[in-house]
Amino acid sequence: MRPCSSRLRRVLFVLGSGKSPALEVFEAVAQQRSTSVDLQHLAEMAAGRRRSLTLCTPMQMVPEIVRSLAYSNVAVYQVQLLEE
């Protein structure tokens, strides 16, 4: 994962499930130029071994990610801004 710049913030998402709908949302988010996601974490999520994910993204993307997860019927247990 590339380092977070001053415009980007590290955000932790803890989910009820790491299965396909959540994976699809985070794969779409990873395509955004301003967002970075650890590809190993996505692979672990796809294998069902991970229900949390940390990514670097602009703060204005966080509500959109949560909406996309909710629309896909994925329970969001926690969203936490991590200290840098």
C-alpha positions as CSV (number, residue, x, y, z in Angstrom):
1,M,0.0,0.0,0.0
2,R,1.4,3.4,-0.9
3,P,1.9,5.9,2.0
4,C,-1.0,8.3,2.8
5,S,-0.4,11.9,1.7
6,S,-1.6,14.8,3.8
7,R,-4.8,14.9,1.8
8,L,-5.6,11.2,2.4
9,R,-6.5,9.6,5.7
10,R,-6.2,6.0,6.9
11,V,-9.6,4.6,7.7
12,L,-10.5,1.3,9.3
13,F,-13.7,-0.5,8.2
14,V,-14.9,-3.4,10.4
15,L,-17.7,-5.4,8.7
16,G,-20.2,-8.1,9.5
17,S,-18.9,-10.1,6.5
18,G,-16.0,-10.0,4.2
19,K,-17.8,-12.0,1.5
20,S,-18.5,-11.1,-2.1
21,P,-20.7,-7.9,-1.8
22,A,-18.1,-6.2,0.5
23,L,-15.3,-7.4,-1.7
24,E,-17.0,-5.9,-4.7
25,V,-17.4,-2.5,-3.0
26,F,-13.7,-2.4,-1.9
27,E,-12.5,-3.5,-5.3
28,A,-14.5,-0.6,-6.9
29,V,-13.0,1.8,-4.3
30,A,-9.5,0.5,-5.0
31,Q,-10.0,1.6,-8.7
32,Q,-10.3,5.3,-7.5
33,R,-7.1,7.2,-8.3
34,S,-7.1,8.9,-4.9
35,T,-7.6,5.7,-2.8
36,S,-5.2,2.9,-1.9
37,V,-6.1,-0.5,-0.6
38,D,-3.7,-3.3,0.3
39,L,-4.3,-6.0,-2.4
40,Q,-3.2,-8.7,0.0
41,H,-6.1,-7.6,2.3
42,L,-8.5,-7.8,-0.6
43,A,-7.3,-11.4,-1.3
44,E,-7.8,-12.4,2.3
45,M,-11.3,-10.9,2.2
46,A,-12.1,-12.9,-0.9
47,A,-10.9,-16.1,0.9
48,G,-13.1,-15.3,3.9
49,R,-10.2,-14.7,6.3
50,R,-10.7,-11.0,6.8
51,R,-13.7,-8.8,7.9
52,S,-11.8,-5.6,8.4
53,L,-9.9,-3.4,6.0
54,T,-7.7,-0.4,6.3
55,L,-7.4,2.0,3.3
56,C,-6.1,5.5,2.6
57,T,-8.8,7.7,1.1
58,P,-10.0,11.3,1.2
59,M,-12.5,11.8,4.0
60,Q,-15.3,12.7,1.6
61,M,-15.2,9.2,0.2
62,V,-16.0,7.6,3.6
63,P,-19.8,8.2,3.5
64,E,-20.0,7.0,0.0
65,I,-18.2,3.8,0.9
66,V,-20.5,3.2,3.8
67,R,-23.6,3.9,1.6
68,S,-22.3,1.4,-1.0
69,L,-21.7,-1.3,1.7
70,A,-25.2,-0.7,3.1
71,Y,-26.8,-0.8,-0.4
72,S,-25.0,-4.2,-0.8
73,N,-26.5,-5.3,2.5
74,V,-23.2,-5.5,4.3
75,A,-23.2,-4.7,8.0
76,V,-20.8,-2.0,9.0
77,Y,-19.8,-2.5,12.6
78,Q,-17.2,0.3,12.8
79,V,-15.5,3.0,10.8
80,Q,-12.5,4.6,12.6
81,L,-10.1,7.3,11.5
82,L,-6.7,6.0,12.4
83,E,-3.9,8.3,13.7
84,E,-1.1,8.9,11.3
